[in-house]
Amino acid sequence: METRAYLLNELQEIEKWEKDQKGLWFWEKIGRLPFKMLDKVTPKFLQDKIGTLLDELGSYIQTGGQYLSNEKSVFQYIEKKTGQTVSELADLQGLPVEAMKQVSLELAEQRKTAATIQGAGSGFGGIFTLAIDIPAILAISLKTLQEIAIIHGYDPNDKNERVFILKCLQFSSADIVGKQAILNELSDFSNGPYQSREVLSQMQGWREVALSYKDSFGWKKLFQMVPVAGILFGAFANRSMISDLSETGIMLYQKRKIIERLASVQA
């Protein structure tokens, strides 16, 4: 069992990471360009395709739709990596947070590789194959976060948990002000289901997250439209997207789990 000192040290590392999320790298700065300008140079078919993200994310928040991960396959992966028998989420309650972190990191590497291959493949044909990439990278994104949730003992079948997952999705592509607001909202999840319901209300359903994600997603896909040259950018963009997303998911789920463990240690 982790000591209080260990848990506090891990929590400090995560809080340091949160403070580091204040800078914007080059591609993110480009992504802050006025979206009216982006709309003018984006083909209508691409705008329409990206627009379907709203409907698909709405379906996900309500029912999980086609994006719900297979718990059993994640349990088998955890067993393989830790040697611990896992048949239900309750079996993960005693798993050390460090083990949860390591399993999540290893699984994230697999998802980054899959996203890289997907981006390179769809980038080969430029505008003709881009439509395939959009739902594929959304599926990888949501399933990566769900798998990280399961590893930490949380159930994506729960509607409130899907809210947390979409907030992680939004955080990875938000600006500085947005990230701070999201962190404030996500802190409520450590305080119980009542606060989680408040976060659901604050989201006004799901459109806030979907619109933010759609905007940041659009410019990344735009650069992928050039045939052949899109291979490199597609591979890079998809890999960096899943890399940022998995880092966000691991850090925020670690924080939730550590706060829970600290509460039990104090009790």
Residue, then its C-alpha position, 0 to 999 in steps of 0.5 A: m500500500e502506498t504511503r501518504a508521503y509517496l502519494l503527496n509527492e506524486l500529487q505534487e508532480i501532477e500539479k507541477w505538470e498542470k502549471d506547465q500547461k501554460g505555454l503554447w507550441f508553434w502548431e497550437k499558435i497557428g490553431r488560434l488563428p481566427f476560425k472564420m479565416l480557416d473556414k474560408v479555405t477549408p473545403k465544404f466536404l471537410q467542414d461537413k465531415i468534421g461537423t459530424l463530430l458534434d453528433e458522434l460526441g453527442s451520441y458518445i456522451q449519452t450512450g457511449g455509441q460505437y466508441l465504448s471500449n471492451e472492458k475484458s480486453v483491457f482487463q486481460y492487458i492489465e493481467k498480462k502487465t501486472g500478473q494480477t487477476v482482474s475480472e471486474l473493476a473492483d479488482l483494481q482498487g488495490l492496484p498501486v497507482e504506480a502500476m496503473k501509471q506504467v500500464s497506462l503509459e505502455l498502452a498509450e504507446q500502442r495507441k500512438t503507434a496506431a494513430t501514426i500509421q492511421g495518419a500516414g495512411s490517410g495522408f497518402g491520398g490527401i483530400f481523397t482519404l482524409a474523410i477516413d482519418i477523421p472518424a478513425i482518430l476520434a475512435i482512437s482518442l476516445k478509446t485511449l481515454q476509456e482504457i486509461a479510465i478502466i486501468h484506474g478503476y473507473d467505468p466508462n459505462d457510467k455517463n458521468e465518467r464519459v463527461f470526465i473523458l470528454k473534458c480530458l479530450q477538451f483539455s488537450s486542445a484548449d487554450i491557457v484560459g480554457k485549461q484552467a477552467i477545465l481543471n477547476e471543473l474536473s477537480d469536482f470529480s474527486n468530491g463525489p457524484y453530486q459535484s459530477r452532476e454539476v459538471l454535467s450541467q455546466m457543459q450544457g449537455w456536450r456541445e461546449v466540448a464538441l465545438s472546442y474539439k471540432d475547431s482545433f481538429g479542423w486546422k490539423k486535418l487541413f494540412q493533411m490534404v496535400p497528397v503524399a506530403g500529407i503522409l508526414f504531416g498526417a503521421f506527425a499530427n495524429r501521433s502528437m494528438i494521441s500523445d497529448l491526449s494520453e498524457t492528459g488522461i494519465m495525469l488527470y486520472q492519476k490525480r483522481k486516484i491519488i486524492e482518493r487514496l489520500a482520503s483513505v489513508q487519512a481515514 
